[in-house]
Amino acid sequence: MAGMASSCFGSFPAAASNKISSSSSSPAAFKPLKLPLFWPWQKVKMGPLSVSPMGFGTWAWGNQLLWGYQESMDSELQQIFNLAVENGINLFDTADSYGTGRLNGQSEKLLGKFIRQSQVKNDVVIATKFAAYPWRLTPAQFVKACQGSLDRMQIEKIGIGQLHWSTANYAPLQEMALWDGLVAMYDKGLVQAVGVSNYGPKQLVKIYDYLKDRGVPLCSAQVQFSLLSIGDDQLEIKKICDSLGIRLIAYSPLGLGMLTGKYSPSKLPSGPRGLLFRQILPGLEPLLTTLGDIADKRHKTIPQVALNWCMSKGTTPIPGAKTLKQAQENLGALGWNLTQEELNQLDDGARESPRKMIQNIFQTR
């Protein structure tokens, strides 16, 4: 955490601390004052819940194919969770499909374990997504999926139960059953609130109205939202969310790693990400240069600037973290704000990028 001290925490001047330490009979008697990364009144409303301005995503916790997860990572993942909650993060996003093969649901299992071993378990908000699998055809089956997540996490109630994607494009009849499933899990008290993921503007308004008629408020809409994914649909979704009181959760806020500055056309990640990066990275130089210039001026890192941009746009980003270093870097996006001029520069850089992030195949209109 030492690298973050100057930018994220307030502390007494070094000279004062040395003076006090040398005059104290016990070297451990003085502890530098640490200010929180954000104050309690800076939390954001997500339906009935109050959550941190940024959450942590846990897609990588169990996914071997894309993120190279190994069970030997669990100890460091627990340290990441502890570091996050110690610094005020209380929103963690997951899904019942996160994990590969026999590890399906591993992300939920790990989160449940980490919460049970945490000292602040009552404040943690779990937002989990339920997959619209073809065999989930009735509301009862969707409620059963919710109960399965509760069992994996060993918690009494889920913070936000989310529909992972819409089936409107290929199975509209199933869509109605899944919406009724959201209503049922809310009415049964299994979730505190409900949300959706990968819903386009038209379908978002439809489910909002449907749930409202059933007495169920829609608290969140999760879409891909970043400097690499800021097209007309995203802007329209954000406008709808603002008008209806829905909080937009920004997933992939760092473009799967393309907005970290760690990769280039000659330095690509392994696996499926490398194929995607090879298509998009060559055109990102204007945007990455702007990110780097602002980061240098601010004494921040490129990912911290990209995440702060998401928050400045009124969204709640949920970056992932597989290492403590990544978690520390994510936290460094809090406690400061980009200026309007810097936001304009980043918006211009994003518009100049010839290629954008590929949209989720399940994203609807």
Stockholm file with secondary structure:
# STOCKHOLM 1.0

chainA/1-365         MAGMASSCFGSFPAAASNKISSSSSSPAAFKPLKLPLFWPWQKVKMGPLSVSPMGFGTWAWGNQLLWGYQESMDSELQQIFNLAVENGINLFDTADSYGTGRLNGQSEKLLGKFIRQSQVKNDVVIATKFAAYPWRLTPAQFVKACQGSLDRMQIEKIGIGQLHWSTANYAPLQEMALWDGLVAMYDKGLVQAVGVSNYGPKQLVKIYDYLKDRGVPLCSAQVQFSLLSIGDDQLEIKKICDSLGIRLIAYSPLGLGMLTGKYSPSKLPSGPRGLLFRQILPGLEPLLTTLGDIADKRHKTIPQVALNWCMSKGTTPIPGAKTLKQAQENLGALGWNLTQEELNQLDDGARESPRKMIQNIFQTR
#=GR chainA/1-365 SS CGGGHHHHCCCCCHHHHHHHHHHSSSGGGCCCCCCCSSCGGGCEEETTEEECSSCEECTTSSCHHHHCCCGGGHHHHHHHHHHHHHTTCCEEEEETTCSSGGGTTHHHHHHHHHHHTCSCGGGCEEEEEECCCTTCCSHHHHHHHHHHHHHHHTCSCEEEEEECSCCTTTCHHHHHHHHHHHHHHHHTTSEEEEEEESCCHHHHHHHHHHHHHTTCCEEEEEEECBTTBCCHHHHHHHHHHHHHTCEEEEESTTGGGGGGSCCBTTBCCSTHHHHHHHHHGGGCHHHHHHHHHHHHHHTCCHHHHHHHHHHHTTCEECCBCSSHHHHHHHHTTSSCCCCHHHHHHHHHHHHHCSCCCCCCTTCCC
#=GC SS_cons         CGGGHHHHCCCCCHHHHHHHHHHSSSGGGCCCCCCCSSCGGGCEEETTEEECSSCEECTTSSCHHHHCCCGGGHHHHHHHHHHHHHTTCCEEEEETTCSSGGGTTHHHHHHHHHHHTCSCGGGCEEEEEECCCTTCCSHHHHHHHHHHHHHHHTCSCEEEEEECSCCTTTCHHHHHHHHHHHHHHHHTTSEEEEEEESCCHHHHHHHHHHHHHTTCCEEEEEEECBTTBCCHHHHHHHHHHHHHTCEEEEESTTGGGGGGSCCBTTBCCSTHHHHHHHHHGGGCHHHHHHHHHHHHHHTCCHHHHHHHHHHHTTCEECCBCSSHHHHHHHHTTSSCCCCHHHHHHHHHHHHHCSCCCCCCTTCCC
//
